[in-house]
């Protein structure tokens, strides 16, 4: 029976080429956007590079200070002093790393100007993030403590400087200071915000120690625990410390900062109140569900209208089949199979187009070193979206068609 349904559906598609094209275009466009958005979001929330273990750590990267009446507010990046005073003393985290935001530098190689990003870190940074080493290793705790001028390069930077030769043991000059290369790591995608850089240096090699007295600055912190269930306790400890122990700075008497995972950070950026410790993750999830539902509902309504319009064209066919004993259920299944088959074809095309779009982004270099590998979870979610899309847009028209009065249907009329 299913084989007959499929053969009939295929012949209908070929007979009504314009209708088939319009439906496929709408399905393909909608699902392509959904698949691309889903794979990009999955790439950020579940990275495959050094941040692949992001379920084991939280990041402190923003600071808001305000006065008692909230009439003056300052939103800044934390400085080393703030992190040293309020993050480093925390007891729950097993490992705490302090590192800087990215900084761009320019240099010339064989007369060609090239820009690099540098990040300054401590030694714990390499213990938390899971870098893959091409050559050498990261700088040690001893080298960091002594302020040794050592550096880690990504693979592309090492090749630009030294070609195919080993970079370990060689030196480069960064901001008029000579650094010895101790390690080379695989390129990190720009989407991995806390791991990405071209060059990593110990922040103890900064030319001045004035950063140690700065409450605002360019620093962030990672708080790691081998048991992900302890992350909530880390958040609570950090929040309690800020609320109870923050020392006023000039007129600023309150401080708000958060230790977040990627999803929490995204939710806070979109919906968060800068002067609140509330978690906005549920708000983000609800918003995503509503937007996804509306995004699929609009083309589904359009598909319903297109499918209903076919009643006029196929009324005689329906009348003949009912006159020969076809039941309402059989007709309903026929129309649902047609819609599911058409939507699955559109879904396959959408997966191909989305893969082409993402591959083009990878090759363009628009997002440095980014990769969007095939993800089985995303594929399954996309397939489920395709089936939901087909059922939403096909069930009502199917019942509408199948319940036509056979006499009126043979005359081309509707009941």
QUIDASUL-V703090 format. One record per backbone hydrogen bond with DSSP energy under -1.0 kcal/mol. CO is the residue of the C=O (numbers start at 1). NH is the residue of the N-H. If there is no record, write none. Layout:
BEGIN
CO;NH / CO;NH
END
This chain:
BEGIN
1;5 / 2;6 / 3;7 / 4;8 / 5;9 / 6;10 / 7;11 / 8;12 / 9;13 / 10;14 / 11;15 / 12;16 / 16;20 / 17;21 / 18;22 / 19;23 / 20;24 / 21;25 / 22;26 / 23;27 / 24;28 / 25;29 / 26;30 / 27;31 / 28;32 / 29;33 / 30;34 / 31;35 / 32;36 / 33;37 / 34;38 / 35;39 / 36;40 / 37;41 / 38;42 / 39;43 / 40;44 / 41;45 / 42;46 / 49;52 / 50;130 / 51;54 / 53;56 / 56;225 / 58;223 / 59;260 / 60;221 / 63;76 / 64;256 / 65;74 / 66;253 / 66;254 / 67;70 / 72;67 / 74;65 / 76;63 / 77;217 / 78;219 / 79;83 / 80;84 / 81;85 / 82;86 / 83;87 / 83;88 / 87;90 / 95;224 / 97;222 / 99;220 / 103;118 / 105;116 / 107;114 / 109;112 / 112;109 / 114;107 / 116;105 / 117;198 / 117;199 / 118;103 / 119;201 / 120;100 / 121;203 / 123;126 / 124;127 / 124;128 / 125;129 / 129;131 / 132;186 / 135;184 / 140;144 / 141;145 / 142;146 / 143;148 / 144;147 / 148;150 / 149;180 / 151;182 / 151;183 / 152;200 / 153;185 / 154;158 / 155;159 / 156;160 / 157;161 / 158;162 / 159;163 / 162;165 / 167;170 / 170;181 / 172;179 / 174;177 / 177;174 / 179;172 / 180;151 / 181;169 / 182;137 / 183;153 / 184;134 / 184;135 / 185;155 / 189;192 / 191;193 / 192;196 / 198;154 / 199;119 / 200;152 / 201;121 / 202;205 / 203;206 / 209;212 / 210;213 / 211;214 / 214;81 / 215;79 / 218;101 / 220;99 / 221;60 / 222;97 / 223;58 / 224;94 / 224;95 / 227;230 / 228;231 / 230;234 / 231;235 / 232;236 / 233;237 / 234;238 / 235;239 / 236;240 / 237;241 / 238;242 / 239;243 / 240;244 / 241;245 / 242;246 / 249;252 / 252;249 / 254;66 / 256;64 / 260;59 / 261;265 / 262;266 / 263;267 / 264;268 / 265;269 / 266;270 / 267;271 / 268;272 / 273;276 / 280;284 / 281;285 / 282;286 / 283;287 / 284;288 / 285;289 / 286;290 / 287;291 / 288;292 / 289;293 / 290;294 / 291;295 / 292;296 / 293;297 / 294;298 / 296;300 / 297;301 / 298;302 / 299;303 / 300;304 / 301;305 / 302;306 / 303;307 / 304;308 / 305;309 / 308;311 / 310;314 / 314;318 / 315;319 / 316;320 / 317;321 / 318;322 / 319;323 / 320;324 / 321;326 / 322;325 / 327;331 / 328;332 / 329;333 / 330;334 / 331;335 / 332;336 / 333;337 / 334;338 / 335;339 / 336;340 / 337;341 / 338;342 / 339;343 / 340;344 / 341;345 / 342;346 / 343;347 / 344;348 / 345;349 / 346;350 / 347;351 / 348;352 / 349;353 / 350;354 / 351;355 / 352;356 / 353;357 / 354;358 / 355;359 / 356;360 / 357;361 / 358;362 / 359;363 / 360;364 / 367;370 / 368;190 / 375;379 / 376;380 / 377;381 / 378;382 / 379;383 / 380;384 / 381;385 / 382;386 / 383;387 / 384;388 / 385;389 / 386;390 / 387;391 / 388;392 / 389;393 / 391;395 / 394;398 / 395;399 / 396;400 / 397;401 / 398;402 / 399;403 / 401;404 / 405;409 / 406;410 / 407;411 / 408;413 / 409;412
END
